Amino acid sequence: MEKGYAAINGTENGNNDDQGKGITEVHPHPKKGVLSSVIDLAEKIVVRSLYGSAKPLHYLAGNFAPAEQETPPHTDLSVLGNLPKCLDGEFVRVGPNPRFAPVAGYHWFDGDGMLHGLRIKDGKATYVSRFVKTSRLKQEEFFGAVKFLKIGDLKGLFGLLTAIIYGLRIKLGVLDGSYGMGTGNTALVYHHGRLLALNEGDKPYALKVLEDGDLQTLGLMDYDKRLTHSFTAHPKVDPATGEMFTFGYQFTPPYVTYHVVTKEGYMLDPVPITIPEPVMMHDFAITENYAIFMDLPLYFRPKNMAKGKMVLSFDQTKRARFGILPRYAKDDVQIRWFELPNCYIFHNANAWEDGDEVVLYTCRFPDIDLEMASGPVRKRLGNYRNELYEMRFNLNTGEASQKKLSESAVDFPRINEKYIGRKQRFVYGTRLDSLAKVEGIVKFDLQLEPEVGKEQIEVGGNVKGIFQFGHGRYGSEAIFVPRESDVELEEDDGYLICFVHDENTGKSEVNVIDAKTMSSEPVAVVPLPARVPYGFHAFFVTEV
């Protein structure tokens, strides 16, 4: 079993107990009654007075709309083509799927986490979908309605009053805040025998993958109470050491806290990272010797709501800062900060060391407006630019440089995870349209130079291939699975697997793509019995 992949229905030590070390069962205690009803009435008055929009919400329309119910394991699905033996396991993707209709606004980041899994064994396939059973979901199911704070409402005077209402629900015991308020809707990682559902506003939720493909939520992963803050949606597992490197950001000092989790699952002491203001730090990166933090000017500024703005706003007057810290540092004294032109980054592809330089490959926005992922239905998202970049930080001279490697728009970059933190060649990114829907999967060769003068991403230069989903068909992040896990293969010898939705027919499917050839003909297609809404990140859980 290759490090970085998981075992179905088990742990690295063969221990199949449901409530393992470091997991807290989630049993919140919300309360109905007079106080709850009075707060609900106040909320209705605020919504009617200040929200004033009956327009359909973009990220609740079309295939962004939530699946209305879970799907228990649906076996013996038809398979067009052949599912390779290396795909014996389960392909799981998570994304936002609101259980209840919003009271007012809605941001794509707001929805409850729903897992979509395709269990593959001996060429046969089973589909399942399950909610991540978070404290937030359990409490809103208790009330039968939305009660928690949402990003989509945090704008202007309405946002200020919404935050006050949520604060009253917590303070007066209507909602139980002791288990956090996360959704588990963003990403997945496997470490020390557990598949974790992640949302950067909370601790991870531990999951169990059952033999029949079903997905069970076990509880909050708090590492025996050593984790006391939020946990990034993008931790990094070193394939050589088995350690996991992670961080959390907060809106009160220290604004960032870094952690190392040992191969055995023990979380080491926290390392506070000093930055001037609270920011949304969605991702970071590691090399063999360093961790890379991104202090980018998407600031948490509640006072901006009084000016009619969102609580998270991008400051175009600031420069982008990148901090490089020895990854086993006990404090941030040794961190080196580098500056580059202003930008925002959601997702990094990889990083490694090249002589005196640390090299980062990333998807870079020149600016960002989080409102583009909320609000009413629209035909395009405006000036949506996101490009693959190489960034270099010289630890000897203190200089930083960057180089554009693609046209717009590309995101959700994935690699062969055997190379995390080490020099590699190929990046598989999603090509996005003007509504941030995934048109195709692009294979980049980092050893080749990009062709200049292009206006869109197309084959040539460093673009080795593009798998197009076709007219009216859109995909999702594609995960690389090596053809064999226990032998040395060429880096791109394997398959890409992703969910696809056909807006012409309303049907969803899973596609398996040859990652080496990027042939337009998929290796296998598995039609699904239920619609799979567009979502976020995925992971492949392999059998031992």
C-alpha atoms as one frame of an Amber mdcrd trajectory, in Angstrom:
protein
   0.000   0.000   0.000   1.519   3.311  -1.046   1.795   5.931   1.670  -0.795
   8.645   1.332  -3.586   6.225   0.413  -6.035   4.558   2.736  -7.352   1.082
   3.405 -11.040   0.230   3.079 -12.700  -0.452   6.451  -9.521  -0.389   8.490
  -6.493   1.455   9.798  -2.792   1.174   9.240  -2.572  -1.066  12.297  -5.541
  -3.211  11.338  -7.621  -1.702  14.131 -11.258  -1.432  13.015 -12.713   0.158
  16.144 -15.189   2.920  15.323 -14.177   5.480  17.929 -10.385   5.529  17.717
  -7.919   7.581  19.637  -8.359  11.325  19.265 -11.969  11.211  18.043 -14.758
  12.925  19.994 -18.329  11.785  19.416 -20.618  14.683  18.541 -23.770  14.964
  20.653 -24.883  18.615  20.683 -27.706  19.871  22.911 -29.661  22.658  21.169
 -32.804  24.000  22.831 -36.221  24.978  21.554 -38.528  27.247  23.525 -39.533
  30.846  24.039 -36.017  32.295  23.578 -35.551  30.387  20.335 -38.901  31.623
  19.003 -38.183  35.260  19.918 -34.810  35.157  18.147 -36.444  33.543  15.100
 -38.983  36.379  14.998 -36.233  38.982  15.205 -34.421  37.252  12.343 -37.542
  37.305  10.160 -37.963  41.031  10.750 -34.331  41.700   9.820 -34.593  39.587
   6.656 -37.817  41.249   5.505 -36.500  44.720   6.272 -32.951  44.519   4.925
 -32.439  41.542   2.643 -35.099  42.305   0.060 -34.109  39.888  -2.704 -36.321
  37.178  -4.127 -34.026  36.410  -7.076 -32.886  32.777  -7.511 -29.456  32.209
  -5.992 -26.766  31.197  -8.480 -25.144  28.507  -6.352 -28.491  26.891  -5.607
 -29.523  26.721  -9.284 -28.899  24.138 -11.993 -26.408  21.481 -10.969 -25.178
  23.645  -8.101 -28.529  22.847  -6.457 -28.261  20.365  -3.585 -29.164  16.693
  -3.771 -32.393  16.392  -1.823 -31.523  13.153  -0.069 -28.756  10.684   0.631
 -28.284   7.606  -1.552 -27.576   4.326   0.277 -25.146   1.984  -1.502 -26.481
   1.345  -5.025 -24.735  -1.757  -6.330 -23.914  -3.360  -9.695 -23.807  -0.183
 -11.733 -23.240  -0.513 -15.464 -19.651   0.088 -16.564 -18.746   1.270 -20.044
 -15.203   0.094 -20.724 -13.091  -1.514 -18.024 -12.190  -0.323 -14.527  -8.450
  -0.955 -13.956  -7.450  -3.172 -11.029  -5.572  -0.264  -9.388  -8.942   1.441
  -8.863 -10.107  -1.199  -6.409 -11.063   1.065  -3.526 -13.341   4.079  -3.226
 -13.300   7.404  -5.001 -14.822  10.025  -2.671 -15.623  13.659  -3.339 -17.061
  16.198  -0.906 -18.896  19.428  -1.584 -21.518  21.877  -0.290 -25.060  20.510
  -0.169 -27.358  22.597   2.071 -29.803  20.398   3.969 -32.265  23.303   4.365
 -33.068  26.364   2.268 -31.231  29.518   3.392 -33.059  32.204   5.326 -31.585
  34.907   3.084 -28.329  34.831   1.103 -26.135  31.879   0.200 -22.451  31.509
  -0.630 -21.093  28.383  -2.304 -18.859  27.839   0.741 -21.903  27.661   3.059
 -23.523  24.304   2.270 -23.473  21.222   4.493 -20.839  18.695   3.468 -22.051
  15.803   1.358 -19.845  12.874   0.387 -20.248  11.153  -2.978 -18.475   7.811
  -3.243 -17.869   5.253  -5.970 -16.796   1.907  -4.517 -14.881  -0.160  -7.065
 -13.963  -3.826  -6.662 -13.081  -6.415  -9.297 -14.391  -4.229 -12.103 -17.771
  -3.617 -10.444 -19.033  -0.312  -9.068 -21.316   0.905  -6.248 -22.441   4.508
  -5.697 -23.294   6.097  -2.340 -23.887   9.602  -0.988 -23.953  10.650   2.663
 -23.935  13.886   4.624 -20.980  14.570   6.886 -22.789  14.322  10.220 -21.495
  17.537  11.770 -22.732  19.232  14.925 -24.121  22.001  12.712 -26.132  19.554
  10.584 -27.485  17.671  13.607 -28.671  20.876  15.263 -30.333  22.263  12.150
 -32.062  18.912  11.644 -33.313  19.253  15.237 -34.913  22.616  14.343 -35.794
  21.691  10.758 -34.291  24.953   9.505 -31.074  26.932   9.059 -29.830  28.463
  12.327 -26.069  28.884  11.929 -24.164  31.846  10.552 -23.435  31.852   6.799
 -20.763  33.600   4.730 -23.426  34.563   2.206 -25.098  36.840   4.766 -22.005
  38.613   6.115 -22.261  41.843   4.167 -23.397  45.331   5.160 -25.758  46.171
   7.994 -27.662  42.966   7.299 -24.487  40.995   7.957 -23.828  42.797  11.239
 -27.328  42.070  12.507 -27.140  38.450  11.315 -23.918  37.985  13.290 -25.575
  39.444  16.390 -28.530  37.070  16.013 -26.187  34.084  15.722 -24.263  35.290
  18.771 -27.482  35.406  20.778 -28.356  31.847  19.774 -24.996  30.671  21.086
 -24.970  32.832  24.241 -28.524  31.917  25.258 -28.011  28.197  24.638 -30.373
  27.880  21.684 -27.418  26.487  19.726 -24.654  24.375  21.232 -21.322  25.795
  20.086 -19.139  23.332  21.981 -18.494  21.227  18.870 -17.791  24.087  16.484
 -19.816  25.271  13.514 -18.040  23.649  10.570 -19.622  21.920   7.599 -16.979
  19.374   6.566 -17.704  20.402   2.975 -14.334  21.284   1.450 -11.707  18.557
   1.149 -10.546  15.115   2.246  -7.238  13.733   3.512  -6.112  10.348   4.804
  -3.684  10.011   7.707  -2.972   7.363  10.340  -5.828   5.103   9.356  -8.505
   7.781   9.089 -10.166   9.527   6.204 -10.910  13.097   7.333 -13.546  15.507
   6.002 -12.216  19.047   6.242 -13.528  22.581   6.482 -11.102  25.329   7.483
 -13.539  26.847   9.980 -13.518  23.805  12.261 -11.723  20.639  13.308 -11.711
  17.612  10.976 -14.467  15.012  10.984 -13.246  11.407  10.970 -14.915   9.061
   8.483 -15.054   5.314   8.049 -15.208   3.696   4.616 -17.149   0.438   4.878
 -16.599  -2.650   2.739 -19.857  -2.080   0.820 -18.826   1.503   0.015 -20.973
   3.205   2.633 -19.493   6.240   4.388 -19.905   6.733   8.126 -19.094   9.832
  10.206 -17.339   8.878  13.444 -16.890  12.266  15.112 -14.579  15.249  15.523
 -10.842  14.569  15.275  -9.302  16.642  18.076  -6.099  14.642  18.650  -6.841
  13.985  22.320  -7.754  17.642  22.887  -4.395  18.871  21.518  -6.166  20.546
  18.607  -7.873  23.635  20.021  -8.415  25.701  16.873  -9.525  25.349  13.268
  -7.754  23.038  10.836  -6.931  23.820   7.200  -8.783  22.096   4.373  -5.388
  21.389   2.770  -2.937  19.646   5.128   0.044  17.909   3.508   1.078  14.308
   4.150   4.734  13.625   3.414   4.833  10.353   1.425   8.358   9.582   2.666
   7.942  10.161   6.413   4.199   9.572   6.874   3.893  12.819   8.864   1.081
  15.292   8.301   1.785  19.039   8.288  -1.125  21.347   8.925  -2.212  24.737
  10.222  -5.290  26.681  11.214  -6.133  30.358  10.874  -8.154  32.366  13.358
  -9.578  35.874  13.521  -7.988  36.526  16.919  -4.247  36.313  17.771  -2.356
  34.199  17.014  -3.867  34.485  13.558  -2.127  31.330  12.280  -1.058  28.204
  14.183   1.134  25.483  12.648   1.220  21.806  13.655   3.060  18.619  12.805
   1.225  15.320  13.302   3.545  12.315  13.588   3.222   9.161  11.515   1.666
   7.581  14.629  -1.060  10.259  14.755   0.291  12.328  17.645  -0.075  16.094
  17.260   3.059  17.972  18.343   3.003  21.296  20.181   1.506  24.284  18.334
   3.738  26.842  16.617   2.089  30.298  16.422   2.865  32.179  13.190   2.947
  35.972  13.489   1.202  37.975  10.752  -0.110  41.583  10.969  -3.832  40.957
  10.410  -6.256  38.036  10.228  -6.501  36.665   6.682  -8.194  33.806   4.866
  -5.264  31.402   4.339  -6.816  28.548   2.396  -3.731  26.503   1.498  -0.010
  26.167   2.162   2.801  23.890   0.947   5.724  21.806   2.167   9.123  20.775
   0.836  11.486  18.218   2.349  12.738  20.823   4.841  10.294  23.753   4.858
   6.664  24.793   5.255   5.389  27.692   3.111   2.717  30.048   4.471   0.822
  32.576   2.358  -0.063  35.922   3.966  -2.290  37.229   1.163  -4.466  40.334
   1.613  -7.916  38.758   1.809  -8.569  40.263   5.229 -11.161  39.565   7.896
 -12.416  43.075   8.640 -15.831  43.159  10.379 -15.900  46.971  10.242 -16.153
  46.734   6.454 -19.704  45.465   6.849 -20.668  48.911   8.134 -19.500  50.191
   4.720 -21.710  47.740   2.858 -18.898  45.295   2.116 -18.335  41.617   2.903
 -16.576  40.685   6.115 -13.758  39.174   4.018 -12.378  41.713   1.555  -9.349
  41.920  -0.720  -7.003  44.881  -0.208  -5.469  45.784  -3.572  -2.950  48.169
  -1.938  -1.017  45.364  -0.210   1.661  43.009  -1.539   1.561  39.225  -1.292
   3.805  37.748   1.421   5.170  34.207   1.536   6.733  32.870   4.737   9.206
  29.975   4.643   9.749  28.169   7.936  11.898  25.098   8.739   9.185  22.510
   9.017  10.256  21.192  12.434  10.704  24.671  13.964   9.486  25.109  17.539
   8.578  28.772  16.980   8.453  31.253  14.095  11.753  33.007  14.840  13.387
  31.410  11.777  10.612  32.242   9.322  11.756  34.155   6.205   9.211  36.433
   4.545   9.282  37.212   0.807   7.136  39.660  -1.151   5.614  39.403  -4.627
   2.971  41.449  -6.481  -0.489  41.390  -4.950  -2.503  38.225  -5.560  -4.706
  35.596  -3.987  -4.232  31.822  -4.055  -6.735  29.136  -3.212  -4.723  26.105
  -4.309  -1.083  25.106  -4.650   0.081  22.233  -6.832   3.396  21.422  -5.128
   6.676  22.844  -3.852  10.274  21.671  -3.596  13.834  22.846  -3.052  16.153
  23.711  -5.943  19.594  24.666  -4.611  19.234  27.902  -2.624  15.665  28.359
  -3.863  12.292  27.114  -2.718  10.020  26.662  -5.738   6.216  26.865  -5.505
   3.756  25.930  -8.269   0.377  27.478  -7.700  -2.850  28.805  -9.230  -2.781
  32.599  -8.879  -5.582  35.176  -8.938  -4.389  38.768  -9.549  -7.278  39.790
  -7.279 -10.318  38.148  -5.747 -13.899  39.010  -4.832 -15.625  36.358  -2.706
 -18.990  37.758  -3.750 -18.488  36.045  -7.103 -19.461  32.775  -5.372 -22.748
  34.113  -3.990 -25.738  36.185  -5.075 -28.341  35.750  -7.848 -28.081  33.693
 -11.029 -25.793  35.289 -13.619 -24.349  34.562 -17.056 -20.689  35.013 -16.065
 -18.580  35.821 -13.003 -17.004  38.946 -14.441 -13.228  39.290 -14.698 -12.444
  35.749 -13.590  -8.691  35.160 -13.988  -6.710  32.325 -12.448  -3.432  31.121
 -13.930  -0.725  28.559 -13.181   2.454  30.223 -11.879   5.961  29.276 -10.809
   7.244  31.245  -7.811  10.840  31.145  -6.583  12.179  32.255  -3.187  15.949
  32.518  -2.825  16.969  31.755   0.752  20.472  33.104   0.137  19.707  36.486
  -1.474  16.205  37.071  -0.085  14.882  37.716  -3.603  11.567  36.416  -4.958
  10.396  36.015  -8.561   7.413  34.624 -10.404   6.657  33.319 -13.881   3.317
  32.799 -15.590   2.839  29.271 -16.959  -0.706  29.295 -18.364  -3.608  31.331
 -19.582  -6.815  31.587 -17.569  -8.614  29.892 -15.985  -7.059  26.906 -14.229
  -7.510  25.649 -10.669  -7.794  22.514  -8.489  -4.257  21.364  -9.420  -3.390
  17.769  -8.548  -0.224  15.690  -8.885   0.980  12.155  -8.356   1.034  12.376
  -4.534   4.174  10.258  -4.338   5.955  13.536  -5.161   4.455  15.842  -2.509
   7.232  18.186  -1.385   9.631  16.840  -4.022  10.512  17.712  -7.584   7.963
  16.443 -10.070   6.991  17.050 -13.674   3.252  16.867 -14.276   0.322  18.886
 -12.921  -3.311  18.036 -13.685  -5.543  21.099 -13.372  -9.140  21.895 -14.156
  -9.949  24.289 -17.003 -12.759  26.565 -15.868 -15.337  28.527 -17.862 -16.635
  32.012 -17.004 -18.948  30.533 -14.350 -16.148  28.495 -12.722 -17.577  25.238
 -14.101 -15.004  22.616 -15.095 -14.830  22.272 -18.888 -11.905  19.873 -18.973
  -8.740  18.499 -17.362  -5.377  19.959 -18.454  -2.039  18.134 -18.203   0.902
  20.519 -17.706   4.546  19.518 -18.185   6.666  21.683 -15.877   9.830  20.805
 -17.804   8.536  22.589 -20.921   8.133  26.300 -21.582   4.653  27.792 -22.085
   3.817  29.061 -25.559   3.539  32.843 -25.651   0.785  34.832 -27.310  -2.072
  32.474 -26.498  -5.446  33.750 -25.347  -6.721  30.472 -23.917  -5.439  27.137
 -22.663  -4.745  24.813 -25.592  -2.375  21.958 -26.433   1.197  23.076 -27.134
   4.201  24.274 -25.176   3.836  23.072 -21.594   0.261  21.845 -22.170   0.665
  18.138 -22.986  -3.007  17.306 -23.257  -6.565  18.383 -22.503  -9.459  16.054
 -21.771 -12.616  17.945 -22.788 -15.928  16.867 -21.265 -17.946  18.124 -24.239
 -20.714  20.638 -24.860 -22.907  21.146 -21.798 -20.872  18.616 -19.800 -18.828
  19.651 -16.768 -16.491  17.791 -14.475 -14.677  18.201 -11.175 -11.237  17.917
  -9.646  -9.481  14.839 -11.055  -7.462  12.568  -8.753  -4.367  10.760  -9.997
  -4.131   7.043  -9.176  -0.891   5.210 -10.125  -1.260   2.087 -12.282   0.599
   0.131  -9.612   1.393   1.426  -6.141   4.253  -0.828  -5.050   6.602  -0.527
  -8.039   8.590   2.299  -9.609   6.681   3.740 -12.567   6.937   6.839 -14.692
   5.342   9.760 -12.879   2.307   9.950 -15.193   1.723   6.184 -15.504  -1.754
   5.955 -14.080  -5.317   7.210 -14.300  -7.373  10.287 -13.502 -10.804   9.793
 -11.986 -13.522  12.445 -11.619 -17.258  13.088 -11.468 -18.980  14.498 -14.563
 -22.448  15.989 -15.016 -24.273  16.351 -18.338 -26.510  19.431 -18.247 -28.156
  18.309 -21.492 -29.575  15.152 -19.918 -29.409  15.923 -16.193 -27.380  12.737
 -15.667 -24.119  12.277 -13.741 -21.306   9.783 -14.179 -17.727   8.962 -13.202
 -15.008   9.136 -15.874 -11.667   7.340 -15.776  -9.007   8.960 -17.987  -5.589
   7.722 -19.129  -3.257  10.201 -17.398  -0.306   9.429 -19.671  -1.987   9.830
 -23.078  -4.888  12.122 -22.093  -6.878  10.321 -24.788 -10.262  11.837 -25.612
 -11.780   8.387 -25.112 -12.160   7.591 -21.414 -10.869   4.260 -20.144 -14.174
   3.740 -18.334 -17.469   5.541 -17.726 -19.814   4.655 -14.855 -23.332   6.162
 -15.197 -24.710   7.033 -11.758 -28.219   6.485 -10.356 -28.417   9.991  -8.856
 -27.430  13.528  -9.809 -24.103  14.633  -8.322 -24.003  18.421  -7.768 -20.834
  20.372  -8.558 -18.520  20.299  -5.574 -15.000  20.755  -4.288 -12.203  18.277
  -3.540 -11.802  14.526  -3.802  -9.623  11.651  -2.629  -9.047   8.045  -3.669
  -9.103   5.430  -0.918  -7.342   2.256  -2.056  -7.462  -1.263  -0.716  -4.367
  -2.835   0.851
